[in-house]
Every structure is written in structure tokens, then in C-alpha cells.
Amino acid sequence: MVTGIFRNRLRPGVDEAYGPLAERMVELVEAMPGFQSLKTFAADDGERVSIFEFETMEALEAWRAHPEHREAQRRGRDELYAEYELVVCEAPRRLRFPER
């Protein structure tokens, strides 16, 4: 299991450009082999946090290298994000309550 935490803040005035791009990325990632989940939250101070899970690091790397995702990453750096941080972790163990 690979879990990622993507924290970010948008630049002022980019909401209209960001929305359709974000929707397209969700559509693409949900179709990727090994994708498991994605949840996004927004704080009152404007910070956005997405938590995503993939079955393996290889599955995550395939998503990272997807051509449309690469272009979205470029646009994010050049046009959309004021700042971001990405943390990726491999979980050596996972516990759930109740078990599924």
C-alpha cells in the first residue's frame, strides 16, 4: 500500500482554470490500474489536502508518468499553485476497525 498526501494552495483567481483540470485528473486517476482511493479536503484558510492510495509504488509511478498528468503537473507549477508539498509513504502495516 502506498499513500500520498498532497497539500497545496491555489494562486488567487485560478479557480475557473483549476476546476475542469482537477475533474479530468480525477477521471484519469480513477481509471489507473492499482488506484485505490482519493479524498480531497479544503480548510478555511485556503489550504487543500488530497489523500490518495495506490496498491504499489509502481502503480503510483505509472500515474506520475501519465502524459496528461505530466502536463497537469507542469500547469500546476507554472500557473495554478502558489505552493504545494507532496509526501509519499509505503505502509509496512495497515490496521482497520472494523475489518473489511
N, C-alpha and C positions, 0 to 999 in steps of 0.2 A: 504494500500500500504506500502510495506517495501522496502527500498532502502539501498543498501550496497555499500561502496567504499573500494576497496582492493588495497592498494598501496604497491609496492614491488620492490625489486632489486634482480636480479639473481646473484648467485655466478659466478665468471669467469669460462668459459669453460663448462657450463652445457646446452648450447643451444640445442645440439643434444638430450639430455635426456628429456629436458623440452617440446620441440615441440610436440612430439607424446602424451605425457601425457596431455598437455593442450588441444589438439584436442579431446582427449577422454572425458575430463571433460566437454567440450562444448557440445559434442554429448549427454552426460548423462543429463546435467542440462536442456537442451532444451526439453527433454522428461519428465521432472518432472512436476507433477500436480502443478499448481499455479505459475509456472515460467512465467515471462513476457518479460524480455529483458536482454541483456548483451552487453556491448560495452567495448572494451579494447583499450587503447592508450599507446604509448611509447614516452617518452621525449628524447631529445638529450643527456641528462646526464645519461641515462640508467634507469631512474625510469619508471615503468609500472603502469598504473592505470586501474582497471576494475570497471565499474559501473554496478550493477545488480539490478533487481527489481523482487519481488515476490508479489503475491496477499495478502498473510498473513504471519505472523510470523511463524505459524505452517507449512506452505509450505516451508519456508526457513529452519526451523529446520529439516524437513524431508530431505532436500538436505544436510544439515550439517551432518546428521547421515547416509547418504547413504554409504554402505560399501566400494565401490570403491573410493568415495570421501574422506572417512576417511583415506584410505591408501595413497591417493594423498597428503592429509594434512601432514601425517607423513613424506612422502618423501620430501615434500616441506621444512619442518623444518630441517630434518636431512641431506638433500643432495643438494637442489636446491636454496633456498632463502638465500641471505646474510642478508636480513631484510624484514619485512613486517609490515603493520598496516591494521587492518580491523575496519571499522566504520559501524554500522548498525543503521538505523533510521526508525521509523514509522512516516509517514507523516499524520498529522491531517487534512491536506487540500492540494488539488492539483489544480492548475490552468494551463490551456493550451491556447495558442493562435496560430493559430485559434483553436477553439474547434473541436474535432473529434467526 
